[in-house]
Amino acid sequence: MKHIRVLTILAVYLVVLGFCVSALLGIWRMYQAGVMEYKGLQEYIKEEEETDGTEDGKEKGNPEIDFSSLKKMNRDFTA
């Protein structure tokens, strides 16, 4: 009888562990999809470097963003 109870508790723990692992994998997949989406959107941004008096001689200026291409991807896009 005690052996059956131990196996039942172990089975419940394994089911809970499996659920938690699958939930974490789902969260990780969504995070990776977001990272890939952001990398894809980076092609529409061109950052210019301007020289000034800083120690390395370069400072990031305002980025050039291709708003027309973004508007083609999504009609609801506004800037």
Secondary structure as UniProt FT lines:
FT   HELIX           2..41
FT   HELIX           42..44
FT   STRAND          45..46
FT   STRAND          49..51
FT   TURN            55..56
FT   STRAND          58..60
FT   STRAND          64..65
FT   HELIX           67..73
FT   TURN            75..76
//
